[in-house]
Amino acid sequence: MTGYRKLPLAAAITLSLVAAGAQAATTQPDSARIKARVAQAQPLTQPTVLGPQGPQALHGARQLTRYVITFDEPALASYRGNNPQYASIPRLPARSGKGDGKLDLQSSAAKEYVDHLQRQQSAFLSGMEQAVGHSLPVVARMQYALNAMVVELSAADAAKVAKMPGISSIRRDRKFPLATDIGPGFIGASNIWFGQQAGQDTIFINGFDGDHHGYRGEGMVIGDLDTGYNSLSPSFSASTESGYTFTNPLGSGNYIGQCDVPMISVGGCNDKVIGVYDLVNKSAPYTVEDYIGHGSHTASTAGGNGRWASIDGYTAHISGVAPHANMVIFRVCDASGCWGSDSALAVQHAIKDTLVTTLNLSISARAFPCTQPAHQTFLNPTTQGIFVAAAECQTTPTAPYAMSRNTTHE
């Protein structure tokens, strides 16, 4: 499927998430069944705190808080060969035949530059520990979307680190709140599905998922950053009620991320959901099951299967905007909110894995605008042909979404 058809559907995903409604209710997990099965393998505690000390903890008289330290040298996605010791990253041919293709992340130049950033970060860490006089707990390191480290520091430590050369910024990590169906019909997604003008109510017709000449997300891989998903919902099954069977771009049975972690989800990965990441928990137990419902709503609105669903005695056909897309689930939020650095880490995985074509997140940041590292991270996926649909302070029905414009013509 040619790339020009993917961009309007990706934009449609953005607009559809403004509406909340029936699909969210019909994708809620069967909590009792899920919790009973998960409890057999590993205990779960909500909300999850980071590591043994949590995101904010006392070390003697020092109160530690997560800080995102961004370095001067550009991340891989934005590197343009400005360091004479390291070559520019070559690009793959664009599938459309127009413009630039994606960066070749498997090239020797890319690997050498990432290795360089990793060595530099280790050197910076040694310098920081020398400056503050003690060892520092490192939460995460990033080289693909951001050249940054997430480190637990006291306020006094942060002030000392900020004076070091080579550091672009040091900011306290922030926890952002979650933001808020015939929505696909409202935004005209059915016109793309059927390849012709279609009314808002066409999502309710029989044979919706049959043999039509339109486009429903085939070849797209949507990465959803949220509270996880309901792995037992038909919205995320490997085949639909109408008989459509998904094709795994990695080959059936091959996945990315943490799909091999026992009981990370009850239903497991399949040819629809080809990857999962739990970035909330930095150590076992891991889970991407959605006990809140927000992630199940946003993921199914973006790419949920077309299916019949009932709520309060009313039965209707529901669908995500791109129902034939594959999906990767990034759990970056729990009941207390979403750490910005976890979202940044999800973008790193999306770029590094080279599969995701669209990133979606419905996380509000009204009080902390685009100067935050988590938001700056979303500027770089476009260099890899990844369309970004991000909530822009979406806490009211009229709040907008921010949409990226791809620069690679994929």
ABEGO torsion letter per residue (X at the ends): XBAAAAAAAAAAAAAAAABBEAAAAAABBBAAAAAAAAAAABBBBOBBBBEAAEABBBBEABBBBBBBBBBABBBAAABAGABAABBBBBBBBBAAGBEBBBBBAABAAAAAAAAAAAAAAAAAAAAAAAAAGBBBBBABBBAAABBBBBBBBBAAAAAAAAABBGBABBBBBBBBBBBXXAAAAAAGAAAAAAGBBBBAAAAABBGAABBBABBAGBGBBBBBBBAEBBAABAAABABBAAGBBBBBAAEBGBBBEAAABBGABAAEBBAABABBBBAABABOBBBABBAAGAAAAAAAAAABBBBBBBBGGBBBBBBBABAABBBBBBBABBAAEBBAAAAAAAAAAAAAAGABABBBBBBBAAABBAABAAAAAAAAAAAAGBBBBBBBGBABAABBBBBBBBAAGX
